[in-house]
Amino acid sequence: MKTVHLPADYALVLQQIEENGEDDFVNLSESLRIERSRMSHIIESLQHKGLIRISRAAHGSWIRLSSRGRRLAQTLWPESGPQVAFGI
């Protein structure tokens, strides 16, 4: 796998999207307390790297991880992957 270099705030955005499944731009910016101009730059860069997909809708843009983004998230945060419950 090709090495992907991500600044901490980029990784934080990826983690938030991964946890929520998808998110809209405004909510993502507000929940992470990242200025909208900075968030626009981060989102554009993550899309350019092929880590996210953006769906435009009447009520804004929805952002979700691409398959490559999901693989990277599994590498960065393996504990967030599918969980197996064991009964006692």
PyMOL CGO cylinders between C-alpha atoms (Angstrom):
from pymol import cmd
from pymol.cgo import CYLINDER

trace = [
    CYLINDER, 0.00, 0.00, 0.00, 1.23, 3.49, -0.85, 0.3, 1, 1, 1, 1, 1, 1,
    CYLINDER, 1.23, 3.49, -0.85, 2.16, 5.63, 2.14, 0.3, 1, 1, 1, 1, 1, 1,
    CYLINDER, 2.16, 5.63, 2.14, -0.33, 8.41, 2.86, 0.3, 1, 1, 1, 1, 1, 1,
    CYLINDER, -0.33, 8.41, 2.86, 0.89, 11.38, 4.88, 0.3, 1, 1, 1, 1, 1, 1,
    CYLINDER, 0.89, 11.38, 4.88, -1.87, 13.07, 6.84, 0.3, 1, 1, 1, 1, 1, 1,
    CYLINDER, -1.87, 13.07, 6.84, -1.65, 16.02, 9.20, 0.3, 1, 1, 1, 1, 1, 1,
    CYLINDER, -1.65, 16.02, 9.20, -3.40, 15.50, 12.54, 0.3, 1, 1, 1, 1, 1, 1,
    CYLINDER, -3.40, 15.50, 12.54, -6.46, 17.57, 11.59, 0.3, 1, 1, 1, 1, 1, 1,
    CYLINDER, -6.46, 17.57, 11.59, -6.90, 15.56, 8.37, 0.3, 1, 1, 1, 1, 1, 1,
    CYLINDER, -6.90, 15.56, 8.37, -6.81, 12.31, 10.37, 0.3, 1, 1, 1, 1, 1, 1,
    CYLINDER, -6.81, 12.31, 10.37, -9.32, 13.78, 12.84, 0.3, 1, 1, 1, 1, 1, 1,
    CYLINDER, -9.32, 13.78, 12.84, -11.72, 14.56, 10.00, 0.3, 1, 1, 1, 1, 1, 1,
    CYLINDER, -11.72, 14.56, 10.00, -11.34, 11.03, 8.60, 0.3, 1, 1, 1, 1, 1, 1,
    CYLINDER, -11.34, 11.03, 8.60, -11.95, 9.54, 12.04, 0.3, 1, 1, 1, 1, 1, 1,
    CYLINDER, -11.95, 9.54, 12.04, -15.10, 11.61, 12.55, 0.3, 1, 1, 1, 1, 1, 1,
    CYLINDER, -15.10, 11.61, 12.55, -16.51, 10.58, 9.16, 0.3, 1, 1, 1, 1, 1, 1,
    CYLINDER, -16.51, 10.58, 9.16, -15.60, 6.95, 9.84, 0.3, 1, 1, 1, 1, 1, 1,
    CYLINDER, -15.60, 6.95, 9.84, -17.37, 7.00, 13.21, 0.3, 1, 1, 1, 1, 1, 1,
    CYLINDER, -17.37, 7.00, 13.21, -20.52, 8.65, 11.82, 0.3, 1, 1, 1, 1, 1, 1,
    CYLINDER, -20.52, 8.65, 11.82, -20.65, 6.68, 8.57, 0.3, 1, 1, 1, 1, 1, 1,
    CYLINDER, -20.65, 6.68, 8.57, -21.18, 9.96, 6.73, 0.3, 1, 1, 1, 1, 1, 1,
    CYLINDER, -21.18, 9.96, 6.73, -21.45, 13.60, 7.66, 0.3, 1, 1, 1, 1, 1, 1,
    CYLINDER, -21.45, 13.60, 7.66, -22.39, 16.91, 6.13, 0.3, 1, 1, 1, 1, 1, 1,
    CYLINDER, -22.39, 16.91, 6.13, -19.89, 19.70, 5.70, 0.3, 1, 1, 1, 1, 1, 1,
    CYLINDER, -19.89, 19.70, 5.70, -21.45, 22.14, 8.18, 0.3, 1, 1, 1, 1, 1, 1,
    CYLINDER, -21.45, 22.14, 8.18, -21.89, 19.57, 10.95, 0.3, 1, 1, 1, 1, 1, 1,
    CYLINDER, -21.89, 19.57, 10.95, -18.36, 18.26, 10.42, 0.3, 1, 1, 1, 1, 1, 1,
    CYLINDER, -18.36, 18.26, 10.42, -16.91, 21.76, 10.63, 0.3, 1, 1, 1, 1, 1, 1,
    CYLINDER, -16.91, 21.76, 10.63, -18.91, 22.65, 13.74, 0.3, 1, 1, 1, 1, 1, 1,
    CYLINDER, -18.91, 22.65, 13.74, -18.44, 19.39, 15.62, 0.3, 1, 1, 1, 1, 1, 1,
    CYLINDER, -18.44, 19.39, 15.62, -14.66, 19.43, 15.10, 0.3, 1, 1, 1, 1, 1, 1,
    CYLINDER, -14.66, 19.43, 15.10, -14.43, 23.20, 15.61, 0.3, 1, 1, 1, 1, 1, 1,
    CYLINDER, -14.43, 23.20, 15.61, -12.50, 23.70, 12.41, 0.3, 1, 1, 1, 1, 1, 1,
    CYLINDER, -12.50, 23.70, 12.41, -13.07, 26.91, 10.47, 0.3, 1, 1, 1, 1, 1, 1,
    CYLINDER, -13.07, 26.91, 10.47, -15.05, 26.39, 7.29, 0.3, 1, 1, 1, 1, 1, 1,
    CYLINDER, -15.05, 26.39, 7.29, -12.26, 27.66, 5.05, 0.3, 1, 1, 1, 1, 1, 1,
    CYLINDER, -12.26, 27.66, 5.05, -9.81, 25.20, 6.65, 0.3, 1, 1, 1, 1, 1, 1,
    CYLINDER, -9.81, 25.20, 6.65, -12.39, 22.40, 6.45, 0.3, 1, 1, 1, 1, 1, 1,
    CYLINDER, -12.39, 22.40, 6.45, -12.88, 23.13, 2.73, 0.3, 1, 1, 1, 1, 1, 1,
    CYLINDER, -12.88, 23.13, 2.73, -9.15, 22.76, 2.19, 0.3, 1, 1, 1, 1, 1, 1,
    CYLINDER, -9.15, 22.76, 2.19, -9.03, 19.49, 4.19, 0.3, 1, 1, 1, 1, 1, 1,
    CYLINDER, -9.03, 19.49, 4.19, -12.04, 18.02, 2.37, 0.3, 1, 1, 1, 1, 1, 1,
    CYLINDER, -12.04, 18.02, 2.37, -10.62, 18.98, -1.03, 0.3, 1, 1, 1, 1, 1, 1,
    CYLINDER, -10.62, 18.98, -1.03, -7.28, 17.38, -0.16, 0.3, 1, 1, 1, 1, 1, 1,
    CYLINDER, -7.28, 17.38, -0.16, -8.87, 14.17, 1.19, 0.3, 1, 1, 1, 1, 1, 1,
    CYLINDER, -8.87, 14.17, 1.19, -10.98, 13.91, -1.95, 0.3, 1, 1, 1, 1, 1, 1,
    CYLINDER, -10.98, 13.91, -1.95, -7.90, 14.44, -4.13, 0.3, 1, 1, 1, 1, 1, 1,
    CYLINDER, -7.90, 14.44, -4.13, -6.14, 11.63, -2.24, 0.3, 1, 1, 1, 1, 1, 1,
    CYLINDER, -6.14, 11.63, -2.24, -9.13, 9.37, -2.97, 0.3, 1, 1, 1, 1, 1, 1,
    CYLINDER, -9.13, 9.37, -2.97, -10.02, 8.93, 0.70, 0.3, 1, 1, 1, 1, 1, 1,
    CYLINDER, -10.02, 8.93, 0.70, -13.52, 10.42, 0.67, 0.3, 1, 1, 1, 1, 1, 1,
    CYLINDER, -13.52, 10.42, 0.67, -16.51, 10.72, -1.65, 0.3, 1, 1, 1, 1, 1, 1,
    CYLINDER, -16.51, 10.72, -1.65, -18.85, 13.71, -1.73, 0.3, 1, 1, 1, 1, 1, 1,
    CYLINDER, -18.85, 13.71, -1.73, -22.53, 13.45, -2.63, 0.3, 1, 1, 1, 1, 1, 1,
    CYLINDER, -22.53, 13.45, -2.63, -24.30, 16.71, -3.38, 0.3, 1, 1, 1, 1, 1, 1,
    CYLINDER, -24.30, 16.71, -3.38, -27.90, 16.94, -2.19, 0.3, 1, 1, 1, 1, 1, 1,
    CYLINDER, -27.90, 16.94, -2.19, -30.54, 19.65, -1.92, 0.3, 1, 1, 1, 1, 1, 1,
    CYLINDER, -30.54, 19.65, -1.92, -29.67, 20.15, 1.75, 0.3, 1, 1, 1, 1, 1, 1,
    CYLINDER, -29.67, 20.15, 1.75, -25.88, 20.26, 1.42, 0.3, 1, 1, 1, 1, 1, 1,
    CYLINDER, -25.88, 20.26, 1.42, -23.00, 17.95, 0.70, 0.3, 1, 1, 1, 1, 1, 1,
    CYLINDER, -23.00, 17.95, 0.70, -22.67, 14.54, 2.34, 0.3, 1, 1, 1, 1, 1, 1,
    CYLINDER, -22.67, 14.54, 2.34, -19.17, 13.24, 2.90, 0.3, 1, 1, 1, 1, 1, 1,
    CYLINDER, -19.17, 13.24, 2.90, -18.34, 9.55, 3.33, 0.3, 1, 1, 1, 1, 1, 1,
    CYLINDER, -18.34, 9.55, 3.33, -15.21, 7.47, 3.20, 0.3, 1, 1, 1, 1, 1, 1,
    CYLINDER, -15.21, 7.47, 3.20, -14.26, 5.83, -0.08, 0.3, 1, 1, 1, 1, 1, 1,
    CYLINDER, -14.26, 5.83, -0.08, -13.16, 2.19, -0.02, 0.3, 1, 1, 1, 1, 1, 1,
    CYLINDER, -13.16, 2.19, -0.02, -9.56, 3.42, 0.15, 0.3, 1, 1, 1, 1, 1, 1,
    CYLINDER, -9.56, 3.42, 0.15, -10.49, 5.71, 3.04, 0.3, 1, 1, 1, 1, 1, 1,
    CYLINDER, -10.49, 5.71, 3.04, -12.14, 2.81, 4.91, 0.3, 1, 1, 1, 1, 1, 1,
    CYLINDER, -12.14, 2.81, 4.91, -9.01, 0.68, 4.46, 0.3, 1, 1, 1, 1, 1, 1,
    CYLINDER, -9.01, 0.68, 4.46, -6.85, 3.51, 5.78, 0.3, 1, 1, 1, 1, 1, 1,
    CYLINDER, -6.85, 3.51, 5.78, -9.19, 4.03, 8.74, 0.3, 1, 1, 1, 1, 1, 1,
    CYLINDER, -9.19, 4.03, 8.74, -8.96, 0.31, 9.56, 0.3, 1, 1, 1, 1, 1, 1,
    CYLINDER, -8.96, 0.31, 9.56, -5.17, 0.64, 9.54, 0.3, 1, 1, 1, 1, 1, 1,
    CYLINDER, -5.17, 0.64, 9.54, -5.13, 3.78, 11.68, 0.3, 1, 1, 1, 1, 1, 1,
    CYLINDER, -5.13, 3.78, 11.68, -7.89, 2.76, 14.12, 0.3, 1, 1, 1, 1, 1, 1,
    CYLINDER, -7.89, 2.76, 14.12, -8.27, -1.04, 14.04, 0.3, 1, 1, 1, 1, 1, 1,
    CYLINDER, -8.27, -1.04, 14.04, -10.45, -0.94, 17.17, 0.3, 1, 1, 1, 1, 1, 1,
    CYLINDER, -10.45, -0.94, 17.17, -13.15, 0.90, 15.21, 0.3, 1, 1, 1, 1, 1, 1,
    CYLINDER, -13.15, 0.90, 15.21, -13.60, -2.03, 12.82, 0.3, 1, 1, 1, 1, 1, 1,
    CYLINDER, -13.60, -2.03, 12.82, -16.26, -4.72, 13.07, 0.3, 1, 1, 1, 1, 1, 1,
    CYLINDER, -16.26, -4.72, 13.07, -16.66, -5.86, 16.63, 0.3, 1, 1, 1, 1, 1, 1,
    CYLINDER, -16.66, -5.86, 16.63, -17.39, -9.41, 17.70, 0.3, 1, 1, 1, 1, 1, 1,
    CYLINDER, -17.39, -9.41, 17.70, -19.42, -9.87, 20.86, 0.3, 1, 1, 1, 1, 1, 1,
    CYLINDER, -19.42, -9.87, 20.86, -18.77, -12.90, 23.01, 0.3, 1, 1, 1, 1, 1, 1,
    CYLINDER, -18.77, -12.90, 23.01, -21.39, -14.08, 25.47, 0.3, 1, 1, 1, 1, 1, 1,
    CYLINDER, -21.39, -14.08, 25.47, -20.32, -15.38, 28.86, 0.3, 1, 1, 1, 1, 1, 1,
]
cmd.load_cgo(trace, "trace")
